Amino acid sequence: MAELTTLARPYAKAAFEAADAAGALAQWSQMLKLAAAVSQQEAMTKVMGSPSLTTEQKAEAFVGVCGEEIDAKVANLIGSLATNGRLPLLPQIQQLFELHKAQREKSVDVVVTTAFELTGELQDKLAKSLSAKLDREVNLTTDVDASLLGGALVRAGDTVIDGSVRGRLTKLAEAMNS
């Protein structure tokens, strides 16, 4: 996985710079999501791996499937990826692009897992609190996992805050056993 990310990084950076220069981050984000989804379809993986097709034919087939949902610049990116045998990197390119976009927009996706459903008011309070703590705009999504017993598990990028009862019991058990 790390190797794929390393290979995808320059393409993602170039795509981000092109989108940023054009003021089209949201449009590029949508187009790259589509391209990443298309690249993972079984029929397209067969096309991408077909030795009987030229790189131009693979790129044309890929762009044809995406249709009018992508513009000429993204089609050029797909052509470049096809020429270099890198079409399977599109999911990693899309993920890295989203990270660049989030950094630029000073936003972060946060997943809060709780034992019970959170009310809208509590979600708003939590989002405001996390926004102040992380110094970023928070895009909050919630999940319910009854095995947590109580409390919450917060994931924001690489940061994990485990305030769940299960997590506290696990820490207590580890402390008692050491």
N, C-alpha and C positions, 0 to 999 in steps of 0.2 A: 504494500500500500504506500509506504513512504517513497518508494522508487517512482510509482505512478504520479504522486504529488510533485516530486522533483521535476519530472518530465512535463507536467502540466503547468507548473508555475510560470514560465515565460509566456506561454500562450494566454494564461489568465491575466497576467499583468498587461500584456499588449491589448487584450480585449478591453480591460478596464480603462486603460489610458485613452483608447479610441472612443469609448462610450462617454467617458468623462469630458473629453475635448468637445464632443458633439452635444453635450448636455442631455444625453439619452440613457442614463443609467437604468432607469426603470424599464425602458423598451428593450435594452440589451439583456437585462435580467430575465425578462419573459422569453426572449428569443433563445437564450442559452438554456433555460429550463426545458423548452420544447426540444431543442437539439439534443440535450442530455437524455431526455426521455426516449426520443427516437433511437438514439444510439444503443439503448438497452433492450430494444425490442428484438425478439428472436429472429425475425425475418431480416432485420437490418444487420444483425451480427453475422448472419450468413453471407450477406452481400459484402460487408466489410472484410470478411475473411476469405472471400472467393479469389483464388489465384487466376481464374480465367478473365477477370475484369481488370481493366486498367485503372489507375488512380483517378483519372478524369471521369471514367464511367461510374466509379464508386461515389465520387463527389456529386455528379449529376443525379444519381439515384437518391442520394441523401437529401440534396436540396429539393428534388422533386417531391419527396415525401413531406418535407416541411412546407412546401408550397409558398403561398404568399404571406405566411406567418413570419418569415424571416426576410430581412432586407439584403441588399447587395453586399454590404460590408460583412455581415455574418456569413453569407454565402462564400465570400472570399476566404474567411477564416476556415470554413469547412473545407474548401478546396486546398488550402495550405495544409490542414491537418491530414487530408487524404493523401496528398503528395508525399508527406513525411511518414505515412503509416501510423498516424496518431489519432484517428477518429475515435478509438475506444477510450481516449482520455477525456472526452467531453463531460462526463459526470464530475470528474475531479476539477476540470477547468471551471465548470459552473459553480462548484462549491467555493473554490478560491476566489472567483469573481465576486460572489456574495460576501465573502469576508472583506475584500477590498471595499465593496460598496458600504457595508456596515461601518467600517472604520471611517470612511468619508462622511457618512451621515451621522456619525456618533450614535449608532443604535446597536442594540444587542437583543438577540432572541433569548428569552428566558422561559424555561419549562419548570413549572412548579407542580410537584407531585404531592398530594395530600391523601389522608385516609378517607376524607369526606369531601363532598362537593363544596367549593367556595362560592359565597354569594358575590354578586356583582360589586357591591360596596367594598367588601374585603379584598377583592381582586384589584380594585382601583387603589386602595390604600397600599397594598403590597407593591403594586407597580410604581407608585410615587416614591415609596421608601427605597426600593431597589434602584430606581432612577437616580436618586440623590446619592446613594452609596456607590454606585458604579459610574456615576457622572456620564451617563449615556441615556438616550431614549430607550425605554424598555418595551419590547413587543412580547407581551405575556401570553403564554398558553398554559392551560392547567390539565392535569391528569389526576385520576383517582386510583389509588392502590391501597386497598383495605389492609394489606399486610404491614403497612407502616404503623398501624395502631393509633397514631396521633401525631401531631406536629406536621412538618413539611420537609421536603427535599427539594432544593432549589438548584437548578443547573443553568449557568449563564456562560456559554462558551466553555473555557477550560476550568472555570470556577464552579465548585460544588459546595453548597452549604447544606449540611445534613443536620436538621433540627428535628428529625423524626424520633419518636419514642423507640422504634426498632434500632435506629442508629445509636442512640444513647445507651440502650441496653447492651448492644454489641460492644461499645467502648468500655462500659462497666465490667462486662465479662472478661474482656482482654486485660483490663487493669487488675482484676482479681486473680487471673491466671498467671500473671507475670511476677 
